[in-house]
Amino acid sequence: MNSARLHSPPLLVQALNSGGAGPLPELLTLSEVCAFLKVKRSYIYSLTSTDRIPFRKFGGTLRFVKAELLLWLDRGRGGPR
């Protein structure tokens, strides 16, 4: 199991510990992530089942922190092609 799923991400921790002083990170649904990345639901399910994409589960529903997805996408870049 990926350690990212065992510990809260810094963005979420900062927002929750701020005592409501700041906005919560933008959460995306599975459908929104599919539209954002222009991929099929089955591909996102595949990524989540192998812990290759940052996500959270709330009551069995997948949610994605948009800022974490942007960082994940940036980390996946291998430089100019």
N, C-alpha and C positions, 0 to 999 in steps of 0.2 A: 504494500500500500504506500502511496506517495505521502511523504511527510507534509506536503502542502495541505492535504485534506485533514491532517491531525491537528494542525495549528491554524489559527485565524490569520488571514493575510494582514499585513501592516495597514492597508487602506481601510479595511473594515474595523480593525482594532482602534485606529486613530479616531475614526468617526464615532464609534461607540463610547470611547473613553473621553470624548470631548464634552460629555454631559449635554449633548444636544446643541452645542454652540455652533457646530458646523453642519453642512449638509451631508447626508449619507451618500455613499457611492452609488452611481447609477447601476441598477440591476437590469439585466436583459433576460427575457424568456428564451426558451429553446427556439421558437419560431423567429424571434428577433435576431438571434445569433446566426441562424441559417440564412436569413435575408442579408445580414451584415457581411457575412463571409461568402455568400453566394454558393452554399453547399447544401447537400441533402441532409435531412434529419438523421438518416442512418449513419452518415459519416460522423456527425457530432456525437451520436450515441457510441460509436466505435471509439472515438477519442476519449470520451468520459469513462468508458468501461476499462480503458487501459491507462487511465490517469495521465493522458498526454495533453490535456487542456485544463486550465484552471476553472473550477466550477464549485458550486455549493448545492446542497440538497436541503430544501425546506419542506417538510411533510411529504417527502417523496417526489417533490417537484424540483426540476433542475433550474438553477439560476446562475447567471454569469455576471461578474463585476466587469463592466466595460473597460475600465482602466487596466485591469489585469489582463484582459484579452489583448488590448493594444500592446502591453509590455510583452506578452507571450508571442504575438506576431513579430514584434521587433527583434526579439531574441532568436527567432527562427530564421531571420535574414542572414544570409551568408556573405553579404556585401554585394557590390555591383556585379551584374551579370553581363 
